[in-house]
Amino acid sequence: MADKKVWRKEDFLKAWGANTTGSTAKGSWGKFYEAMNAACKKSTGREVSPAILCARIARTRTLLGKEGIKCPDTPERPQTIKATTADVARAVGFGTKMSAAELKKFNSSQ
């Protein structure tokens, strides 16, 4: 079984510090993520997903905060809003809503 190479704490913290100064400090989430992902890939040979990166930053921020250590700021990650089935249905032309009577009949049949 091959050893799974993890992003060591030291490497992660160095990358976080390095990527919150200079061009990525006031940059977009995209630039920050690209730089952090490149650092992870260099360190481990694999990529880190945006969700995992956010979770690791949040967890590290909590742990270090308990020790009184201030963490670097990071650009805000844009919210992703997934389309609901109803949104998709309207987009493909299912557009009309049921009347109150139709809705009542539908709900009673379920």
N, C-alpha and C positions, 0 to 999 in steps of 0.2 A: 504494500500500500504506500503510495507516494505521500510525502509530507506536504501538508497544505501550508503554504507560506502566508503568514499573516502580516498585516501592516503594523509593525512594532510601534509601541507608544511613542518612543523617541522620534522615529521617522515621521509619524503622524503630526506630533506637536511641532516639529521643525517645519514641516510643510505648511501647517496652519499659520504659524508665525510669519513665514516667508511670503505667503500668498495673501496676507492682509496688509502688506506694505507695497509701496510702488504702484504700478499700473492696475493691479487688481484690487487695491484697497478701496477705491471709490468706484470701482467698476461694477459690472452687472453680475448677477448670480452666475450667468453662463460662463463668463471669463474665470470667475473664482472656481467654479466646478471643474472646468477644463484643466486649470492649473493643479488642483488637488487630485484629480483623476490621473493626470500625467505623473504626479509624484507617487501615487499609489502603484501605478503600473511599473514605474522604475524600481520601486522598493520590493514589490511582490510578484511582478510579472502578470498581474491581472487588474482589471478595472474595478472601480467602486461605483455602485449606483447612486444617483442623487439621494434617494430615500435613505440608504445606509449611511451615506456621508452626513446627512442632516441628523440622523439618529446618533451617530457617534459624536458629532459636535455637541448636541444637546446633552448627552450623557456626560461627556468630558467637562462641559461647562458647569453642570450640576455638581460633579465630584470635586472639581477645583474650587468652586464657589464655597463649598462646605469648609475648605481649607483656607478661605480668605484670599484666594488667588484670582485676580481678574484676567479674563480671557480676551483674546483679540476680537474685535467686531468682525462680523461677516456680512456680505451683502444679503439682503432679504431674498429668499427663494420665492419666485412667483407661485401663486396658488394654481393648481390644476383642477379645473372643474370638468368632471366627466359628464358627458351627455346622458340623460336618462333615456329609457326606451321610448317614452312619450316624445322627447325632443327629436329622436331619430325618426319616429313614425311621422311626425309633422313634416320633417325635412324631406321625407320621401313621398309626401303627398297624402298621408292618411288624415289630413287636416281637420275634419269636422268633429266637434265634440258631441257626445250623446246628450239628448234632451234629459230632463229630470226623470221622465217616465221610463225612458230607455235605460238610464243608469240604475233606477230602482229595480227594473225587471232583470237586468244583468246581475246585480248584486244578490238578488233573491235566488238566482239559478246557481250560484256558486256554492 
